[in-house]
Amino acid sequence: MKIEDIRAKTDSELEFDMTSLKKELFEARFRASMGTDSNTGRVRDLRRSVARIQTILHERSTGVRGAAAK
């Protein structure tokens, strides 16, 4: 998920995306630990996407970037 896509969404959309990404991350970590997942790089991508969303939500709540969702 690119940062421009994240900034274009509202807070409620980001909250929904974050919960679905966290669920997918849990499942990906489980599959990786069992050795059945062939795409182990997906865990890294999911972690980074969750971090990006959390960063944008934090910036909006503290007013660092100033602007809310468009």
Biopython code that builds the backbone (N, CA, C, O; Angstrom):
import numpy as np
from Bio.PDB.StructureBuilder import StructureBuilder

atoms = [
    (1, "MET", "N", (0.847, -1.167, 0.000)),
    (1, "MET", "CA", (0.000, 0.000, 0.000)),
    (1, "MET", "C", (0.898, 1.237, 0.000)),
    (1, "MET", "O", (1.782, 1.367, 0.847)),
    (2, "LYS", "N", (0.671, 2.127, -0.936)),
    (2, "LYS", "CA", (1.495, 3.310, -1.062)),
    (2, "LYS", "C", (0.987, 4.421, -0.152)),
    (2, "LYS", "O", (-0.189, 4.472, 0.205)),
    (3, "ILE", "N", (1.907, 5.308, 0.211)),
    (3, "ILE", "CA", (1.590, 6.360, 1.164)),
    (3, "ILE", "C", (0.554, 7.330, 0.589)),
    (3, "ILE", "O", (-0.253, 7.875, 1.341)),
    (4, "GLU", "N", (0.562, 7.553, -0.722)),
    (4, "GLU", "CA", (-0.431, 8.448, -1.327)),
    (4, "GLU", "C", (-1.833, 7.864, -1.192)),
    (4, "GLU", "O", (-2.798, 8.590, -0.953)),
    (5, "ASP", "N", (-1.934, 6.545, -1.347)),
    (5, "ASP", "CA", (-3.233, 5.881, -1.184)),
    (5, "ASP", "C", (-3.726, 5.990, 0.257)),
    (5, "ASP", "O", (-4.918, 6.174, 0.502)),
    (6, "ILE", "N", (-2.818, 5.875, 1.183)),
    (6, "ILE", "CA", (-3.177, 5.948, 2.602)),
    (6, "ILE", "C", (-3.637, 7.357, 2.958)),
    (6, "ILE", "O", (-4.641, 7.528, 3.648)),
    (7, "ARG", "N", (-2.908, 8.366, 2.490)),
    (7, "ARG", "CA", (-3.265, 9.753, 2.804)),
    (7, "ARG", "C", (-4.611, 10.153, 2.208)),
    (7, "ARG", "O", (-5.275, 11.050, 2.727)),
    (8, "ALA", "N", (-5.016, 9.500, 1.128)),
    (8, "ALA", "CA", (-6.266, 9.844, 0.463)),
    (8, "ALA", "C", (-7.491, 9.292, 1.194)),
    (8, "ALA", "O", (-8.615, 9.712, 0.917)),
    (9, "LYS", "N", (-7.288, 8.364, 2.114)),
    (9, "LYS", "CA", (-8.412, 7.728, 2.814)),
    (9, "LYS", "C", (-8.759, 8.473, 4.094)),
    (9, "LYS", "O", (-7.948, 9.214, 4.649)),
    (10, "THR", "N", (-9.994, 8.253, 4.545)),
    (10, "THR", "CA", (-10.434, 8.847, 5.807)),
    (10, "THR", "C", (-9.950, 7.981, 6.969)),
    (10, "THR", "O", (-9.453, 6.873, 6.771)),
    (11, "ASP", "N", (-10.104, 8.506, 8.177)),
    (11, "ASP", "CA", (-9.659, 7.778, 9.363)),
    (11, "ASP", "C", (-10.416, 6.461, 9.532)),
    (11, "ASP", "O", (-9.821, 5.442, 9.880)),
    (12, "SER", "N", (-11.710, 6.482, 9.289)),
    (12, "SER", "CA", (-12.486, 5.253, 9.466)),
    (12, "SER", "C", (-12.080, 4.192, 8.438)),
    (12, "SER", "O", (-12.034, 3.004, 8.756)),
    (13, "GLU", "N", (-11.788, 4.620, 7.214)),
    (13, "GLU", "CA", (-11.311, 3.670, 6.207)),
    (13, "GLU", "C", (-9.959, 3.087, 6.602)),
    (13, "GLU", "O", (-9.699, 1.901, 6.397)),
    (14, "LEU", "N", (-9.106, 3.927, 7.168)),
    (14, "LEU", "CA", (-7.791, 3.453, 7.603)),
    (14, "LEU", "C", (-7.908, 2.475, 8.763)),
    (14, "LEU", "O", (-7.179, 1.485, 8.819)),
    (15, "GLU", "N", (-8.817, 2.747, 9.684)),
    (15, "GLU", "CA", (-9.033, 1.827, 10.808)),
    (15, "GLU", "C", (-9.483, 0.462, 10.291)),
    (15, "GLU", "O", (-9.002, -0.575, 10.750)),
    (16, "PHE", "N", (-10.414, 0.472, 9.327)),
    (16, "PHE", "CA", (-10.888, -0.780, 8.743)),
    (16, "PHE", "C", (-9.759, -1.517, 8.029)),
    (16, "PHE", "O", (-9.608, -2.728, 8.188)),
    (17, "ASP", "N", (-8.965, -0.786, 7.242)),
    (17, "ASP", "CA", (-7.840, -1.405, 6.534)),
    (17, "ASP", "C", (-6.824, -1.981, 7.514)),
    (17, "ASP", "O", (-6.266, -3.055, 7.283)),
    (18, "MET", "N", (-6.588, -1.262, 8.607)),
    (18, "MET", "CA", (-5.595, -1.732, 9.569)),
    (18, "MET", "C", (-6.045, -3.024, 10.240)),
    (18, "MET", "O", (-5.230, -3.924, 10.448)),
    (19, "THR", "N", (-7.317, -3.131, 10.578)),
    (19, "THR", "CA", (-7.779, -4.366, 11.209)),
    (19, "THR", "C", (-7.700, -5.544, 10.239)),
    (19, "THR", "O", (-7.347, -6.654, 10.637)),
    (20, "SER", "N", (-8.026, -5.307, 8.972)),
    (20, "SER", "CA", (-7.935, -6.405, 8.005)),
    (20, "SER", "C", (-6.483, -6.777, 7.732)),
    (20, "SER", "O", (-6.174, -7.955, 7.551)),
    (21, "LEU", "N", (-5.584, -5.791, 7.698)),
    (21, "LEU", "CA", (-4.167, -6.093, 7.496)),
    (21, "LEU", "C", (-3.577, -6.842, 8.687)),
    (21, "LEU", "O", (-2.755, -7.741, 8.512)),
    (22, "LYS", "N", (-3.997, -6.472, 9.897)),
    (22, "LYS", "CA", (-3.497, -7.181, 11.080)),
    (22, "LYS", "C", (-3.964, -8.629, 11.097)),
    (22, "LYS", "O", (-3.221, -9.525, 11.500)),
    (23, "LYS", "N", (-5.191, -8.851, 10.660)),
    (23, "LYS", "CA", (-5.694, -10.220, 10.578)),
    (23, "LYS", "C", (-4.904, -11.012, 9.540)),
    (23, "LYS", "O", (-4.513, -12.155, 9.781)),
    (24, "GLU", "N", (-4.677, -10.396, 8.394)),
    (24, "GLU", "CA", (-3.902, -11.058, 7.336)),
    (24, "GLU", "C", (-2.466, -11.311, 7.789)),
    (24, "GLU", "O", (-1.883, -12.342, 7.456)),
    (25, "LEU", "N", (-1.894, -10.377, 8.546)),
    (25, "LEU", "CA", (-0.546, -10.543, 9.079)),
    (25, "LEU", "C", (-0.479, -11.723, 10.032)),
    (25, "LEU", "O", (0.465, -12.512, 9.986)),
    (26, "PHE", "N", (-1.477, -11.844, 10.895)),
    (26, "PHE", "CA", (-1.517, -12.980, 11.819)),
    (26, "PHE", "C", (-1.535, -14.295, 11.051)),
    (26, "PHE", "O", (-0.796, -15.224, 11.375)),
    (27, "GLU", "N", (-2.386, -14.364, 10.028)),
    (27, "GLU", "CA", (-2.489, -15.592, 9.238)),
    (27, "GLU", "C", (-1.198, -15.881, 8.474)),
    (27, "GLU", "O", (-0.792, -17.036, 8.354)),
    (28, "ALA", "N", (-0.554, -14.831, 7.958)),
    (28, "ALA", "CA", (0.699, -15.009, 7.223)),
    (28, "ALA", "C", (1.813, -15.491, 8.151)),
    (28, "ALA", "O", (2.611, -16.350, 7.775)),
    (29, "ARG", "N", (1.865, -14.933, 9.373)),
    (29, "ARG", "CA", (2.874, -15.392, 10.331)),
    (29, "ARG", "C", (2.630, -16.839, 10.722)),
    (29, "ARG", "O", (3.575, -17.611, 10.886)),
    (30, "PHE", "N", (1.369, -17.205, 10.872)),
    (30, "PHE", "CA", (1.027, -18.583, 11.221)),
    (30, "PHE", "C", (1.446, -19.535, 10.109)),
    (30, "PHE", "O", (2.051, -20.573, 10.374)),
    (31, "ARG", "N", (1.124, -19.183, 8.858)),
    (31, "ARG", "CA", (1.507, -20.032, 7.731)),
    (31, "ARG", "C", (3.029, -20.122, 7.602)),
    (31, "ARG", "O", (3.559, -21.185, 7.277)),
    (32, "ALA", "N", (3.728, -19.026, 7.852)),
    (32, "ALA", "CA", (5.186, -19.026, 7.759)),
    (32, "ALA", "C", (5.799, -19.914, 8.844)),
    (32, "ALA", "O", (6.787, -20.607, 8.602)),
    (33, "SER", "N", (5.209, -19.888, 10.033)),
    (33, "SER", "CA", (5.754, -20.713, 11.114)),
    (33, "SER", "C", (5.503, -22.194, 10.874)),
    (33, "SER", "O", (6.278, -23.043, 11.314)),
    (34, "MET", "N", (4.415, -22.498, 10.175)),
    (34, "MET", "CA", (4.114, -23.894, 9.854)),
    (34, "MET", "C", (4.905, -24.368, 8.639)),
    (34, "MET", "O", (4.998, -25.568, 8.381)),
    (35, "GLY", "N", (5.466, -23.432, 7.903)),
    (35, "GLY", "CA", (6.255, -23.794, 6.741)),
    (35, "GLY", "C", (5.435, -24.051, 5.497)),
    (35, "GLY", "O", (5.946, -24.620, 4.532)),
    (36, "THR", "N", (4.177, -23.647, 5.494)),
    (36, "THR", "CA", (3.328, -23.884, 4.328)),
    (36, "THR", "C", (3.235, -22.676, 3.410)),
    (36, "THR", "O", (2.655, -22.771, 2.328)),
    (37, "ASP", "N", (3.791, -21.550, 3.815)),
    (37, "ASP", "CA", (3.691, -20.332, 3.012)),
    (37, "ASP", "C", (4.908, -20.210, 2.112)),
    (37, "ASP", "O", (6.044, -20.291, 2.579)),
    (38, "SER", "N", (4.674, -20.017, 0.837)),
    (38, "SER", "CA", (5.776, -19.865, -0.102)),
    (38, "SER", "C", (6.201, -18.406, -0.241)),
    (38, "SER", "O", (7.295, -18.125, -0.731)),
    (39, "ASN", "N", (5.351, -17.481, 0.182)),
    (39, "ASN", "CA", (5.641, -16.061, 0.059)),
    (39, "ASN", "C", (5.946, -15.479, 1.434)),
    (39, "ASN", "O", (5.085, -14.853, 2.052)),
    (40, "THR", "N", (7.156, -15.683, 1.905)),
    (40, "THR", "CA", (7.509, -15.216, 3.245)),
    (40, "THR", "C", (7.742, -13.709, 3.286)),
    (40, "THR", "O", (7.706, -13.120, 4.367)),
    (41, "GLY", "N", (7.976, -13.076, 2.157)),
    (41, "GLY", "CA", (8.157, -11.627, 2.116)),
    (41, "GLY", "C", (6.880, -10.870, 2.366)),
    (41, "GLY", "O", (6.912, -9.668, 2.632)),
    (42, "ARG", "N", (5.756, -11.551, 2.285)),
    (42, "ARG", "CA", (4.462, -10.911, 2.519)),
    (42, "ARG", "C", (4.339, -10.418, 3.956)),
    (42, "ARG", "O", (3.694, -9.400, 4.206)),
    (43, "VAL", "N", (4.946, -11.121, 4.897)),
    (43, "VAL", "CA", (4.905, -10.712, 6.306)),
    (43, "VAL", "C", (5.541, -9.335, 6.444)),
    (43, "VAL", "O", (5.004, -8.466, 7.131)),
    (44, "ARG", "N", (6.665, -9.140, 5.804)),
    (44, "ARG", "CA", (7.364, -7.857, 5.868)),
    (44, "ARG", "C", (6.511, -6.745, 5.254)),
    (44, "ARG", "O", (6.402, -5.660, 5.826)),
    (45, "ASP", "N", (5.914, -7.007, 4.107)),
    (45, "ASP", "CA", (5.063, -6.007, 3.459)),
    (45, "ASP", "C", (3.867, -5.637, 4.328)),
    (45, "ASP", "O", (3.512, -4.464, 4.436)),
    (46, "LEU", "N", (3.252, -6.632, 4.944)),
    (46, "LEU", "CA", (2.095, -6.371, 5.807)),
    (46, "LEU", "C", (2.490, -5.547, 7.028)),
    (46, "LEU", "O", (1.776, -4.618, 7.406)),
    (47, "ARG", "N", (3.614, -5.878, 7.644)),
    (47, "ARG", "CA", (4.079, -5.117, 8.804)),
    (47, "ARG", "C", (4.314, -3.661, 8.444)),
    (47, "ARG", "O", (3.956, -2.760, 9.202)),
    (48, "ARG", "N", (4.909, -3.437, 7.298)),
    (48, "ARG", "CA", (5.186, -2.067, 6.871)),
    (48, "ARG", "C", (3.905, -1.306, 6.544)),
    (48, "ARG", "O", (3.801, -0.113, 6.831)),
    (49, "SER", "N", (2.948, -1.976, 5.957)),
    (49, "SER", "CA", (1.671, -1.316, 5.648)),
    (49, "SER", "C", (0.952, -0.910, 6.925)),
    (49, "SER", "O", (0.412, 0.192, 7.013)),
    (50, "VAL", "N", (0.945, -1.790, 7.907)),
    (50, "VAL", "CA", (0.324, -1.463, 9.202)),
    (50, "VAL", "C", (1.043, -0.274, 9.835)),
    (50, "VAL", "O", (0.395, 0.623, 10.374)),
    (51, "ALA", "N", (2.361, -0.258, 9.774)),
    (51, "ALA", "CA", (3.129, 0.851, 10.353)),
    (51, "ALA", "C", (2.837, 2.162, 9.639)),
    (51, "ALA", "O", (2.737, 3.208, 10.280)),
    (52, "ARG", "N", (2.698, 2.116, 8.325)),
    (52, "ARG", "CA", (2.381, 3.328, 7.571)),
    (52, "ARG", "C", (1.021, 3.891, 7.986)),
    (52, "ARG", "O", (0.871, 5.097, 8.180)),
    (53, "ILE", "N", (0.040, 3.007, 8.120)),
    (53, "ILE", "CA", (-1.298, 3.451, 8.516)),
    (53, "ILE", "C", (-1.265, 4.040, 9.917)),
    (53, "ILE", "O", (-1.877, 5.080, 10.164)),
    (54, "GLN", "N", (-0.562, 3.393, 10.834)),
    (54, "GLN", "CA", (-0.472, 3.900, 12.197)),
    (54, "GLN", "C", (0.222, 5.260, 12.227)),
    (54, "GLN", "O", (-0.153, 6.131, 13.012)),
    (55, "THR", "N", (1.222, 5.442, 11.386)),
    (55, "THR", "CA", (1.932, 6.716, 11.324)),
    (55, "THR", "C", (1.009, 7.830, 10.849)),
    (55, "THR", "O", (0.988, 8.911, 11.437)),
    (56, "ILE", "N", (0.251, 7.577, 9.797)),
    (56, "ILE", "CA", (-0.660, 8.594, 9.269)),
    (56, "ILE", "C", (-1.738, 8.936, 10.297)),
    (56, "ILE", "O", (-2.061, 10.107, 10.493)),
    (57, "LEU", "N", (-2.297, 7.912, 10.956)),
    (57, "LEU", "CA", (-3.316, 8.173, 11.982)),
    (57, "LEU", "C", (-2.731, 8.994, 13.126)),
    (57, "LEU", "O", (-3.403, 9.881, 13.654)),
    (58, "HIS", "N", (-1.501, 8.714, 13.512)),
    (58, "HIS", "CA", (-0.866, 9.460, 14.586)),
    (58, "HIS", "C", (-0.582, 10.900, 14.153)),
    (58, "HIS", "O", (-0.771, 11.834, 14.933)),
    (59, "GLU", "N", (-0.133, 11.077, 12.922)),
    (59, "GLU", "CA", (0.104, 12.435, 12.418)),
    (59, "GLU", "C", (-1.179, 13.252, 12.425)),
    (59, "GLU", "O", (-1.178, 14.428, 12.792)),
    (60, "ARG", "N", (-2.260, 12.623, 12.020)),
    (60, "ARG", "CA", (-3.543, 13.343, 11.987)),
    (60, "ARG", "C", (-4.036, 13.667, 13.400)),
    (60, "ARG", "O", (-4.585, 14.744, 13.635)),
    (61, "SER", "N", (-3.842, 12.749, 14.326)),
    (61, "SER", "CA", (-4.340, 12.997, 15.693)),
    (61, "SER", "C", (-3.538, 14.073, 16.412)),
    (61, "SER", "O", (-4.088, 14.814, 17.227)),
    (62, "THR", "N", (-2.253, 14.165, 16.120)),
    (62, "THR", "CA", (-1.417, 15.170, 16.780)),
    (62, "THR", "C", (-1.314, 16.456, 16.006)),
    (62, "THR", "O", (-0.827, 17.458, 16.529)),
    (63, "GLY", "N", (-1.770, 16.448, 14.755)),
    (63, "GLY", "CA", (-1.720, 17.659, 13.942)),
    (63, "GLY", "C", (-0.364, 17.940, 13.348)),
    (63, "GLY", "O", (-0.078, 19.080, 12.982)),
    (64, "VAL", "N", (0.474, 16.942, 13.242)),
    (64, "VAL", "CA", (1.811, 17.142, 12.699)),
    (64, "VAL", "C", (1.758, 17.570, 11.233)),
    (64, "VAL", "O", (2.408, 18.537, 10.837)),
    (65, "ARG", "N", (0.983, 16.845, 10.437)),
    (65, "ARG", "CA", (0.849, 17.182, 9.021)),
    (65, "ARG", "C", (-0.235, 18.222, 8.799)),
    (65, "ARG", "O", (-0.270, 18.885, 7.763)),
    (66, "GLY", "N", (-1.093, 18.357, 9.748)),
    (66, "GLY", "CA", (-2.099, 19.408, 9.683)),
    (66, "GLY", "C", (-3.373, 19.052, 8.970)),
    (66, "GLY", "O", (-4.458, 19.327, 9.484)),
    (67, "ALA", "N", (-3.284, 18.450, 7.804)),
    (67, "ALA", "CA", (-4.496, 18.212, 7.003)),
    (67, "ALA", "C", (-5.078, 16.844, 7.290)),
    (67, "ALA", "O", (-4.355, 15.863, 7.468)),
    (68, "ALA", "N", (-6.395, 16.798, 7.329)),
    (68, "ALA", "CA", (-7.093, 15.517, 7.466)),
    (68, "ALA", "C", (-7.252, 14.899, 6.092)),
    (68, "ALA", "O", (-6.695, 15.396, 5.113)),
    (69, "ALA", "N", (-7.990, 13.846, 6.018)),
    (69, "ALA", "CA", (-8.221, 13.149, 4.749)),
    (69, "ALA", "C", (-8.944, 14.066, 3.776)),
    (69, "ALA", "O", (-9.747, 14.913, 4.168)),
    (70, "LYS", "N", (-8.643, 13.879, 2.522)),
    (70, "LYS", "CA", (-9.267, 14.709, 1.481)),
    (70, "LYS", "C", (-10.631, 14.229, 1.139)),
    (70, "LYS", "O", (-11.295, 14.814, 0.283)),
]
sb = StructureBuilder()
sb.init_structure("model")
sb.init_model(0)
sb.init_chain("A")
sb.init_seg("    ")
for serial, (resi, resn, name, xyz) in enumerate(atoms, 1):
    if name == "N":
        sb.init_residue(resn, " ", resi, " ")
    sb.init_atom(name, np.array(xyz, "f"), 0.0, 1.0, " ", f" {name:<3s}", serial, name[0])
structure = sb.get_structure()
